[in-house]
Amino acid sequence: MPGPSSEPSPRPLAVTPAPARAVPKRIVIVGGGAGGVHLATRLGHLLGRRGRAEILLLDRDSSHIWKPLLHEVAAGTLDTGQEQLGFIAHASRHGFRYLPGEMVGLDRAARQVQLGPLRDRAGTEVLPPHRGVRPAGAGRGQPRQ
């Protein structure tokens, strides 16, 4: 009869499930003016690239021309193709997403931004009106009444 084995008996592996990754918050910035672009860029660097939040920049135009240059545009001395900031390219480089559209309402109870129809330069509706862009924290931080 064989004696006890000198090899340790196998133990079952304790498999601990990986912690559930929290769904990142969504922050919607309405308007791609100088302030909106700056905020989206900063939040994209701080939160978007690290997966801590989804940053969305919402604007009806696909690019921004810095307003201090408008006098040059009016005079015809500025090449807008060279001086405008395209939101899609800028967003991909800085950790946020660009969403074309125009905010027409805010449903605070449902925490949704309501978007109007997206139209091309000729005024033809390209996308119908949309509800459902949900900014994180909408409805929070309301002034006390």
CNS distance restraints for C-alpha pairs under 8 A (distance, minus, plus):
assign (resid  24 and name CA) (resid  51 and name CA) 6.67 0.50 0.50
assign (resid  24 and name CA) (resid  52 and name CA) 5.33 0.50 0.50
assign (resid  24 and name CA) (resid  53 and name CA) 4.57 0.50 0.50
assign (resid  24 and name CA) (resid  54 and name CA) 6.23 0.50 0.50
assign (resid  25 and name CA) (resid  52 and name CA) 7.04 0.50 0.50
assign (resid  25 and name CA) (resid  53 and name CA) 4.64 0.50 0.50
assign (resid  25 and name CA) (resid  54 and name CA) 5.99 0.50 0.50
assign (resid  25 and name CA) (resid 135 and name CA) 7.88 0.50 0.50
assign (resid  25 and name CA) (resid 136 and name CA) 5.42 0.50 0.50
assign (resid  26 and name CA) (resid  53 and name CA) 5.62 0.50 0.50
assign (resid  26 and name CA) (resid  54 and name CA) 4.57 0.50 0.50
assign (resid  26 and name CA) (resid  55 and name CA) 5.93 0.50 0.50
assign (resid  26 and name CA) (resid  56 and name CA) 7.33 0.50 0.50
assign (resid  26 and name CA) (resid 134 and name CA) 7.04 0.50 0.50
assign (resid  26 and name CA) (resid 135 and name CA) 5.28 0.50 0.50
assign (resid  26 and name CA) (resid 136 and name CA) 4.80 0.50 0.50
assign (resid  27 and name CA) (resid  53 and name CA) 6.97 0.50 0.50
assign (resid  27 and name CA) (resid  54 and name CA) 6.14 0.50 0.50
assign (resid  27 and name CA) (resid  55 and name CA) 4.97 0.50 0.50
assign (resid  27 and name CA) (resid  56 and name CA) 6.13 0.50 0.50
assign (resid  27 and name CA) (resid 135 and name CA) 4.98 0.50 0.50
assign (resid  27 and name CA) (resid 136 and name CA) 5.33 0.50 0.50
assign (resid  27 and name CA) (resid 137 and name CA) 7.93 0.50 0.50
assign (resid  28 and name CA) (resid  55 and name CA) 6.16 0.50 0.50
assign (resid  28 and name CA) (resid  56 and name CA) 4.79 0.50 0.50
assign (resid  28 and name CA) (resid  57 and name CA) 6.03 0.50 0.50
assign (resid  28 and name CA) (resid  58 and name CA) 6.99 0.50 0.50
assign (resid  28 and name CA) (resid 133 and name CA) 7.95 0.50 0.50
assign (resid  28 and name CA) (resid 134 and name CA) 7.63 0.50 0.50
assign (resid  28 and name CA) (resid 135 and name CA) 5.09 0.50 0.50
assign (resid  28 and name CA) (resid 136 and name CA) 7.58 0.50 0.50
assign (resid  29 and name CA) (resid  36 and name CA) 6.35 0.50 0.50
assign (resid  29 and name CA) (resid  39 and name CA) 7.89 0.50 0.50
assign (resid  29 and name CA) (resid  40 and name CA) 6.93 0.50 0.50
assign (resid  29 and name CA) (resid  55 and name CA) 7.62 0.50 0.50
assign (resid  29 and name CA) (resid  56 and name CA) 6.07 0.50 0.50
assign (resid  29 and name CA) (resid  57 and name CA) 4.86 0.50 0.50
assign (resid  29 and name CA) (resid  58 and name CA) 6.01 0.50 0.50
assign (resid  30 and name CA) (resid  36 and name CA) 7.01 0.50 0.50
assign (resid  30 and name CA) (resid  57 and name CA) 6.17 0.50 0.50
assign (resid  30 and name CA) (resid  58 and name CA) 4.89 0.50 0.50
assign (resid  30 and name CA) (resid  59 and name CA) 6.40 0.50 0.50
assign (resid  30 and name CA) (resid 103 and name CA) 7.23 0.50 0.50
assign (resid  31 and name CA) (resid  36 and name CA) 5.59 0.50 0.50
assign (resid  31 and name CA) (resid  37 and name CA) 7.97 0.50 0.50
assign (resid  31 and name CA) (resid  57 and name CA) 6.95 0.50 0.50
assign (resid  31 and name CA) (resid  58 and name CA) 5.76 0.50 0.50
assign (resid  31 and name CA) (resid  59 and name CA) 4.97 0.50 0.50
assign (resid  32 and name CA) (resid  36 and name CA) 4.75 0.50 0.50
assign (resid  32 and name CA) (resid  37 and name CA) 5.22 0.50 0.50
assign (resid  32 and name CA) (resid  57 and name CA) 6.71 0.50 0.50
assign (resid  32 and name CA) (resid  58 and name CA) 6.85 0.50 0.50
assign (resid  32 and name CA) (resid  59 and name CA) 5.55 0.50 0.50
assign (resid  32 and name CA) (resid  63 and name CA) 7.82 0.50 0.50
assign (resid  32 and name CA) (resid  64 and name CA) 6.72 0.50 0.50
assign (resid  33 and name CA) (resid  37 and name CA) 6.01 0.50 0.50
assign (resid  33 and name CA) (resid  64 and name CA) 6.58 0.50 0.50
assign (resid  33 and name CA) (resid  66 and name CA) 7.99 0.50 0.50
assign (resid  34 and name CA) (resid  38 and name CA) 6.10 0.50 0.50
assign (resid  34 and name CA) (resid  64 and name CA) 8.00 0.50 0.50
assign (resid  34 and name CA) (resid  66 and name CA) 6.98 0.50 0.50
assign (resid  35 and name CA) (resid  39 and name CA) 6.06 0.50 0.50
assign (resid  36 and name CA) (resid  40 and name CA) 6.04 0.50 0.50
assign (resid  36 and name CA) (resid  57 and name CA) 7.42 0.50 0.50
assign (resid  37 and name CA) (resid  41 and name CA) 6.03 0.50 0.50
assign (resid  37 and name CA) (resid  57 and name CA) 7.66 0.50 0.50
assign (resid  38 and name CA) (resid  42 and name CA) 6.18 0.50 0.50
assign (resid  39 and name CA) (resid  43 and name CA) 6.02 0.50 0.50
assign (resid  40 and name CA) (resid  44 and name CA) 5.74 0.50 0.50
assign (resid  40 and name CA) (resid  55 and name CA) 6.70 0.50 0.50
assign (resid  40 and name CA) (resid  56 and name CA) 7.43 0.50 0.50
assign (resid  40 and name CA) (resid  57 and name CA) 6.46 0.50 0.50
assign (resid  40 and name CA) (resid  96 and name CA) 6.61 0.50 0.50
assign (resid  41 and name CA) (resid  45 and name CA) 6.26 0.50 0.50
assign (resid  41 and name CA) (resid  91 and name CA) 7.49 0.50 0.50
assign (resid  41 and name CA) (resid  94 and name CA) 5.69 0.50 0.50
assign (resid  41 and name CA) (resid  95 and name CA) 7.30 0.50 0.50
assign (resid  41 and name CA) (resid  96 and name CA) 7.15 0.50 0.50
assign (resid  42 and name CA) (resid  46 and name CA) 6.18 0.50 0.50
assign (resid  43 and name CA) (resid  47 and name CA) 5.46 0.50 0.50
assign (resid  43 and name CA) (resid  48 and name CA) 6.46 0.50 0.50
assign (resid  43 and name CA) (resid  55 and name CA) 6.98 0.50 0.50
assign (resid  43 and name CA) (resid  96 and name CA) 7.87 0.50 0.50
assign (resid  44 and name CA) (resid  48 and name CA) 4.23 0.50 0.50
assign (resid  44 and name CA) (resid  49 and name CA) 5.99 0.50 0.50
assign (resid  44 and name CA) (resid  55 and name CA) 6.24 0.50 0.50
assign (resid  44 and name CA) (resid  94 and name CA) 5.58 0.50 0.50
assign (resid  44 and name CA) (resid  95 and name CA) 4.25 0.50 0.50
assign (resid  44 and name CA) (resid  96 and name CA) 4.96 0.50 0.50
assign (resid  45 and name CA) (resid  49 and name CA) 5.70 0.50 0.50
assign (resid  45 and name CA) (resid  50 and name CA) 7.82 0.50 0.50
assign (resid  45 and name CA) (resid  94 and name CA) 6.06 0.50 0.50
assign (resid  45 and name CA) (resid  95 and name CA) 5.95 0.50 0.50
assign (resid  46 and name CA) (resid  50 and name CA) 7.10 0.50 0.50
assign (resid  47 and name CA) (resid  51 and name CA) 6.22 0.50 0.50
assign (resid  47 and name CA) (resid  52 and name CA) 4.92 0.50 0.50
assign (resid  47 and name CA) (resid  53 and name CA) 5.32 0.50 0.50
assign (resid  47 and name CA) (resid  54 and name CA) 7.63 0.50 0.50
assign (resid  47 and name CA) (resid  55 and name CA) 7.92 0.50 0.50
assign (resid  48 and name CA) (resid  52 and name CA) 6.05 0.50 0.50
assign (resid  48 and name CA) (resid  53 and name CA) 5.22 0.50 0.50
assign (resid  48 and name CA) (resid  54 and name CA) 5.57 0.50 0.50
assign (resid  48 and name CA) (resid  55 and name CA) 6.02 0.50 0.50
assign (resid  48 and name CA) (resid  95 and name CA) 4.93 0.50 0.50
assign (resid  48 and name CA) (resid  96 and name CA) 5.92 0.50 0.50
assign (resid  49 and name CA) (resid  94 and name CA) 7.60 0.50 0.50
assign (resid  49 and name CA) (resid  95 and name CA) 4.87 0.50 0.50
assign (resid  49 and name CA) (resid  96 and name CA) 7.82 0.50 0.50
assign (resid  54 and name CA) (resid  96 and name CA) 6.82 0.50 0.50
assign (resid  54 and name CA) (resid  97 and name CA) 7.81 0.50 0.50
assign (resid  55 and name CA) (resid  95 and name CA) 7.58 0.50 0.50
assign (resid  55 and name CA) (resid  96 and name CA) 4.82 0.50 0.50
assign (resid  55 and name CA) (resid  97 and name CA) 6.14 0.50 0.50
assign (resid  56 and name CA) (resid  96 and name CA) 5.91 0.50 0.50
assign (resid  56 and name CA) (resid  97 and name CA) 4.84 0.50 0.50
assign (resid  56 and name CA) (resid  98 and name CA) 5.72 0.50 0.50
assign (resid  56 and name CA) (resid  99 and name CA) 6.54 0.50 0.50
assign (resid  57 and name CA) (resid  96 and name CA) 7.32 0.50 0.50
assign (resid  57 and name CA) (resid  97 and name CA) 6.16 0.50 0.50
assign (resid  57 and name CA) (resid  98 and name CA) 4.82 0.50 0.50
assign (resid  57 and name CA) (resid  99 and name CA) 5.94 0.50 0.50
assign (resid  58 and name CA) (resid  98 and name CA) 6.15 0.50 0.50
assign (resid  58 and name CA) (resid  99 and name CA) 4.90 0.50 0.50
assign (resid  58 and name CA) (resid 100 and name CA) 5.82 0.50 0.50
assign (resid  58 and name CA) (resid 101 and name CA) 6.07 0.50 0.50
assign (resid  58 and name CA) (resid 102 and name CA) 7.09 0.50 0.50
assign (resid  58 and name CA) (resid 103 and name CA) 7.86 0.50 0.50
assign (resid  59 and name CA) (resid  98 and name CA) 7.81 0.50 0.50
assign (resid  59 and name CA) (resid  99 and name CA) 6.76 0.50 0.50
assign (resid  59 and name CA) (resid 100 and name CA) 5.40 0.50 0.50
assign (resid  59 and name CA) (resid 101 and name CA) 5.38 0.50 0.50
assign (resid  59 and name CA) (resid 102 and name CA) 5.92 0.50 0.50
assign (resid  60 and name CA) (resid 100 and name CA) 5.30 0.50 0.50
assign (resid  60 and name CA) (resid 101 and name CA) 4.44 0.50 0.50
assign (resid  60 and name CA) (resid 102 and name CA) 5.04 0.50 0.50
assign (resid  60 and name CA) (resid 118 and name CA) 7.33 0.50 0.50
assign (resid  61 and name CA) (resid 100 and name CA) 6.83 0.50 0.50
assign (resid  61 and name CA) (resid 101 and name CA) 7.75 0.50 0.50
assign (resid  62 and name CA) (resid  86 and name CA) 6.14 0.50 0.50
assign (resid  62 and name CA) (resid  87 and name CA) 5.75 0.50 0.50
assign (resid  62 and name CA) (resid  88 and name CA) 7.35 0.50 0.50
assign (resid  62 and name CA) (resid 100 and name CA) 6.87 0.50 0.50
assign (resid  63 and name CA) (resid  84 and name CA) 6.28 0.50 0.50
assign (resid  63 and name CA) (resid  85 and name CA) 5.26 0.50 0.50
assign (resid  63 and name CA) (resid  86 and name CA) 4.27 0.50 0.50
assign (resid  63 and name CA) (resid  87 and name CA) 5.28 0.50 0.50
assign (resid  64 and name CA) (resid  84 and name CA) 5.48 0.50 0.50
assign (resid  64 and name CA) (resid  85 and name CA) 5.07 0.50 0.50
assign (resid  64 and name CA) (resid  86 and name CA) 6.61 0.50 0.50
assign (resid  64 and name CA) (resid  87 and name CA) 7.47 0.50 0.50
assign (resid  65 and name CA) (resid  69 and name CA) 7.39 0.50 0.50
assign (resid  65 and name CA) (resid  70 and name CA) 7.78 0.50 0.50
assign (resid  65 and name CA) (resid  80 and name CA) 7.35 0.50 0.50
assign (resid  65 and name CA) (resid  83 and name CA) 6.70 0.50 0.50
assign (resid  65 and name CA) (resid  84 and name CA) 4.58 0.50 0.50
assign (resid  65 and name CA) (resid  85 and name CA) 6.35 0.50 0.50
assign (resid  66 and name CA) (resid  70 and name CA) 7.33 0.50 0.50
assign (resid  66 and name CA) (resid  83 and name CA) 7.93 0.50 0.50
assign (resid  66 and name CA) (resid  84 and name CA) 7.16 0.50 0.50
assign (resid  69 and name CA) (resid  73 and name CA) 6.56 0.50 0.50
assign (resid  69 and name CA) (resid  78 and name CA) 7.83 0.50 0.50
assign (resid  70 and name CA) (resid  74 and name CA) 6.14 0.50 0.50
assign (resid  71 and name CA) (resid  75 and name CA) 6.15 0.50 0.50
assign (resid  72 and name CA) (resid  76 and name CA) 6.08 0.50 0.50
assign (resid  72 and name CA) (resid  77 and name CA) 5.27 0.50 0.50
assign (resid  72 and name CA) (resid  78 and name CA) 5.23 0.50 0.50
assign (resid  73 and name CA) (resid  77 and name CA) 6.18 0.50 0.50
assign (resid  73 and name CA) (resid  78 and name CA) 5.13 0.50 0.50
assign (resid  73 and name CA) (resid  79 and name CA) 7.54 0.50 0.50
assign (resid  73 and name CA) (resid  80 and name CA) 7.19 0.50 0.50
assign (resid  78 and name CA) (resid  83 and name CA) 7.60 0.50 0.50
assign (resid  79 and name CA) (resid  83 and name CA) 6.45 0.50 0.50
assign (resid  80 and name CA) (resid  84 and name CA) 5.57 0.50 0.50
assign (resid  85 and name CA) (resid  90 and name CA) 7.22 0.50 0.50
assign (resid  86 and name CA) (resid  90 and name CA) 6.14 0.50 0.50
assign (resid  87 and name CA) (resid  91 and name CA) 5.74 0.50 0.50
assign (resid  87 and name CA) (resid  98 and name CA) 6.14 0.50 0.50
assign (resid  88 and name CA) (resid  92 and name CA) 6.31 0.50 0.50
assign (resid  88 and name CA) (resid  97 and name CA) 7.34 0.50 0.50
assign (resid  88 and name CA) (resid  98 and name CA) 5.83 0.50 0.50
assign (resid  89 and name CA) (resid  93 and name CA) 6.41 0.50 0.50
assign (resid  90 and name CA) (resid  94 and name CA) 6.22 0.50 0.50
assign (resid  91 and name CA) (resid  95 and name CA) 6.03 0.50 0.50
assign (resid  91 and name CA) (resid  96 and name CA) 4.92 0.50 0.50
assign (resid  91 and name CA) (resid  97 and name CA) 5.35 0.50 0.50
assign (resid  91 and name CA) (resid  98 and name CA) 6.20 0.50 0.50
assign (resid  92 and name CA) (resid  96 and name CA) 6.49 0.50 0.50
assign (resid  92 and name CA) (resid  97 and name CA) 6.88 0.50 0.50
assign (resid 100 and name CA) (resid 118 and name CA) 7.36 0.50 0.50
assign (resid 101 and name CA) (resid 115 and name CA) 6.14 0.50 0.50
assign (resid 101 and name CA) (resid 116 and name CA) 6.73 0.50 0.50
assign (resid 101 and name CA) (resid 117 and name CA) 7.20 0.50 0.50
assign (resid 101 and name CA) (resid 118 and name CA) 5.63 0.50 0.50
assign (resid 102 and name CA) (resid 115 and name CA) 5.39 0.50 0.50
assign (resid 102 and name CA) (resid 116 and name CA) 5.49 0.50 0.50
assign (resid 102 and name CA) (resid 117 and name CA) 7.51 0.50 0.50
assign (resid 102 and name CA) (resid 118 and name CA) 7.29 0.50 0.50
assign (resid 103 and name CA) (resid 113 and name CA) 6.61 0.50 0.50
assign (resid 103 and name CA) (resid 114 and name CA) 5.74 0.50 0.50
assign (resid 103 and name CA) (resid 115 and name CA) 4.60 0.50 0.50
assign (resid 103 and name CA) (resid 116 and name CA) 6.19 0.50 0.50
assign (resid 104 and name CA) (resid 113 and name CA) 7.87 0.50 0.50
assign (resid 104 and name CA) (resid 114 and name CA) 5.65 0.50 0.50
assign (resid 104 and name CA) (resid 115 and name CA) 5.45 0.50 0.50
assign (resid 104 and name CA) (resid 116 and name CA) 5.58 0.50 0.50
assign (resid 105 and name CA) (resid 113 and name CA) 6.14 0.50 0.50
assign (resid 105 and name CA) (resid 114 and name CA) 4.85 0.50 0.50
assign (resid 105 and name CA) (resid 115 and name CA) 7.02 0.50 0.50
assign (resid 106 and name CA) (resid 111 and name CA) 7.55 0.50 0.50
assign (resid 106 and name CA) (resid 112 and name CA) 5.98 0.50 0.50
assign (resid 106 and name CA) (resid 113 and name CA) 4.68 0.50 0.50
assign (resid 106 and name CA) (resid 114 and name CA) 5.70 0.50 0.50
assign (resid 107 and name CA) (resid 111 and name CA) 5.72 0.50 0.50
assign (resid 107 and name CA) (resid 112 and name CA) 5.19 0.50 0.50
assign (resid 107 and name CA) (resid 113 and name CA) 6.35 0.50 0.50
assign (resid 107 and name CA) (resid 114 and name CA) 7.27 0.50 0.50
assign (resid 108 and name CA) (resid 112 and name CA) 6.51 0.50 0.50
assign (resid 108 and name CA) (resid 138 and name CA) 6.27 0.50 0.50
assign (resid 108 and name CA) (resid 139 and name CA) 5.34 0.50 0.50
assign (resid 109 and name CA) (resid 139 and name CA) 6.86 0.50 0.50
assign (resid 111 and name CA) (resid 134 and name CA) 5.57 0.50 0.50
assign (resid 111 and name CA) (resid 135 and name CA) 6.56 0.50 0.50
assign (resid 111 and name CA) (resid 136 and name CA) 7.76 0.50 0.50
assign (resid 111 and name CA) (resid 137 and name CA) 7.86 0.50 0.50
assign (resid 111 and name CA) (resid 138 and name CA) 5.29 0.50 0.50
assign (resid 111 and name CA) (resid 139 and name CA) 6.47 0.50 0.50
assign (resid 112 and name CA) (resid 131 and name CA) 6.75 0.50 0.50
assign (resid 112 and name CA) (resid 132 and name CA) 5.17 0.50 0.50
assign (resid 112 and name CA) (resid 133 and name CA) 5.36 0.50 0.50
assign (resid 112 and name CA) (resid 134 and name CA) 4.43 0.50 0.50
assign (resid 112 and name CA) (resid 135 and name CA) 6.59 0.50 0.50
assign (resid 112 and name CA) (resid 138 and name CA) 7.75 0.50 0.50
assign (resid 113 and name CA) (resid 131 and name CA) 6.46 0.50 0.50
assign (resid 113 and name CA) (resid 132 and name CA) 6.21 0.50 0.50
assign (resid 113 and name CA) (resid 133 and name CA) 5.18 0.50 0.50
assign (resid 113 and name CA) (resid 134 and name CA) 6.13 0.50 0.50
assign (resid 113 and name CA) (resid 135 and name CA) 7.24 0.50 0.50
assign (resid 114 and name CA) (resid 129 and name CA) 7.78 0.50 0.50
assign (resid 114 and name CA) (resid 130 and name CA) 6.07 0.50 0.50
assign (resid 114 and name CA) (resid 131 and name CA) 4.56 0.50 0.50
assign (resid 114 and name CA) (resid 132 and name CA) 6.56 0.50 0.50
assign (resid 114 and name CA) (resid 133 and name CA) 7.03 0.50 0.50
assign (resid 115 and name CA) (resid 129 and name CA) 5.61 0.50 0.50
assign (resid 115 and name CA) (resid 130 and name CA) 4.97 0.50 0.50
assign (resid 115 and name CA) (resid 131 and name CA) 5.99 0.50 0.50
assign (resid 116 and name CA) (resid 128 and name CA) 7.21 0.50 0.50
assign (resid 116 and name CA) (resid 129 and name CA) 4.41 0.50 0.50
assign (resid 116 and name CA) (resid 130 and name CA) 6.41 0.50 0.50
assign (resid 117 and name CA) (resid 125 and name CA) 6.21 0.50 0.50
assign (resid 117 and name CA) (resid 126 and name CA) 7.28 0.50 0.50
assign (resid 117 and name CA) (resid 127 and name CA) 5.54 0.50 0.50
assign (resid 117 and name CA) (resid 128 and name CA) 4.55 0.50 0.50
assign (resid 117 and name CA) (resid 129 and name CA) 4.12 0.50 0.50
assign (resid 117 and name CA) (resid 130 and name CA) 7.18 0.50 0.50
assign (resid 118 and name CA) (resid 125 and name CA) 5.73 0.50 0.50
assign (resid 118 and name CA) (resid 126 and name CA) 5.45 0.50 0.50
assign (resid 118 and name CA) (resid 127 and name CA) 4.94 0.50 0.50
assign (resid 118 and name CA) (resid 128 and name CA) 6.56 0.50 0.50
assign (resid 118 and name CA) (resid 129 and name CA) 7.26 0.50 0.50
assign (resid 119 and name CA) (resid 123 and name CA) 5.22 0.50 0.50
assign (resid 119 and name CA) (resid 124 and name CA) 5.18 0.50 0.50
assign (resid 119 and name CA) (resid 125 and name CA) 4.30 0.50 0.50
assign (resid 119 and name CA) (resid 126 and name CA) 5.18 0.50 0.50
assign (resid 119 and name CA) (resid 127 and name CA) 7.03 0.50 0.50
assign (resid 120 and name CA) (resid 124 and name CA) 5.54 0.50 0.50
assign (resid 120 and name CA) (resid 125 and name CA) 6.63 0.50 0.50
assign (resid 120 and name CA) (resid 126 and name CA) 6.43 0.50 0.50
assign (resid 134 and name CA) (resid 138 and name CA) 7.81 0.50 0.50
assign (resid 137 and name CA) (resid 141 and name CA) 7.88 0.50 0.50
